Amino acid sequence: MTRDKRYSEMSEYELKQEIAALHEKARKAEQMGMVNEYAVLERKAAMAKAYLLDPEDFKPGEVYQIEGDPGQYFKIGYMNGIFAWGTRLGGTGKEEALPISLLVKLEQNQK
């Protein structure tokens, strides 16, 4: 039995191949009306994309837009690997973690 590699163990090429495969599976799931399967596959793709980014580019205290959720903003409290921990602005104030691939830099953050 072969063990699947973790995303953290994959090369950049392998991650890009995995992301492409996940997007294709998600597209097929969407076409078949499998909403839950589509959501799971999109989340997996977001996780894989996070390993292609540098966590050092995401700074605690800065605010980012949440990709795929217009008008929603996230303020990073601290970083833990590929996850940004913080709170949604205008939300409940409850701390949550998002993969860094879901965070979009705002213009004022880009210096």
N, C-alpha and C positions, 0 to 999 in steps of 0.2 A: 504494500500500500504506500503510495507516495503522499507526502505531506505537502499541502499547499503552502506556498511562501507567504509570509506576512508582508504587508505593504512596505514596512520598514526595512525588509531584507531585499526588496526588488531594486533593480537598476532603473535609471530614468527611462530607458527603452521599454523595459518590462511594464513599468507603471503606465506609460502611454498606451501600450498594447491593451492592458487591462481596462483602462478608462474607455478606449474605443469599443471594446467588447461589451462593457457594461452599458454604454450608451445605446449600442445596437439592441441589446436585450431589452433595455428600457423602452426603446421605440416600439419594439414588437409587442411588449406588454401593454403599452398605451393603446396601440391599434386594436388589441384584443379586449380592451376595456378592463384590464386587470390593474385597477388603480393602486391597490396596496403593493403589488409586485413592482409596479413602476416606481413608487415612492422609495421602496427599499433599494432598488438598483441605482436610483439617482443619488441616494445617500452614500452608497458604497463608492460611487464615482467621485463624489465630493471628498470622501476620506482619502481615496487614492491621489486625487489632485493635491491635497494638502501636503503630501510627501514630496511634491515637486517644488514647493515653495520654501523659502527660508524664514523660519519663525523669528529670526532677528529683525526682519522687516516690519514686524507688528509690535507696537510699543504700548505698554500699559499707560492708561490715562487718555489715550487717543480714542476718537469715535470713528466708527466705520459703518457704512451702509451694509445691510444684510442682503446678499445676492438672492434674487428671486422673491424678495419681499419688499416691494416698493414702499418707501416712507418709513421703514423700520430701521432704527439705528442701534448700534451696540457699542458700549463703552467697555474697553478692556481693563480689567482689574489686575490680572497677572497672566503670564503664559506658563503652560505646562506642555512641553513638547509641541505637537502640531495643534494643540487646542488653546483657544483664547477663552479665559474665564472672565466673566463680567456680567453686566446687566443690560437689558434692553431699555433704551430711553423711552420714557412714557409708559413703561410696562409696570409690572407688579413690584419691581425692585428685587425680585428673586434672582439669585446668582445661577448662571447656567454656563455651559461650555459649548463653544461652536468650533468646528474645524476651521482653520485659517483660510481655507479655500472658499468659504462662504462670506468672507469679509471683503468689502470693496473700499479702497481708500477714497476718502473725500478730498476735494481740491485743497482745503486748508491744511490737510495732513501732509501733502506732497510739497516738500521743500528742497 
